[in-house]
């Protein structure tokens, strides 16, 4: 994102790896349990988490 006056708001989900059964590849949510970004990385539904 290049604009300084815009933001991306992600859905908040507790433990998305348990609560999202079939995530779309590339889907991003904020994991409220782990307090970090969770990104779906594989076509088969596997997901990963990333924190700053």
N, C-alpha and C positions, 0 to 999 in steps of 0.2 A: 504494500500500500504506500503510495507516494504522497497522498494528500494529508495535510496536517490537521484537517478539520473533519475527518471521517473515522469511524471505528467499526470493528467487526464484533458483533455480539453473538457468542456461542450458546447453544443450549446447555443447561446444567443438568448433569445426570450423576446420581450416586452409583459408583462401581459399574461403569458402562460395559466393561468386559463380561459382567454377569447379567446385566439388565437389558442390553440391546442384543437381541437374538441373531439378527441378520444385518449387520452394518454394511452400508455401501462403501466400496473402496474410496479412501480419501476422506471419509466422514470425520469431522472434528467436533468434539464436545468437551466441556470442562468437567472433569471428574471431581465432584464435591467431596468425595471420601478421601482421595489422595491429594486433593488440592493441586491438580496439575492438568495440563492439556492431554487429552487422549485422542489418538488418530488411528483410524482403521487403515492398516497397511497392506492387507492381502486380499486377493479375490475370494479366498475361501472363508473369510469372516474373521480371521485372526486380527487382533488389535494390539497396539503398542501405546505406551504413555511417554510423555515428554514433559519435563519441568525445566524452569529457568534457574 
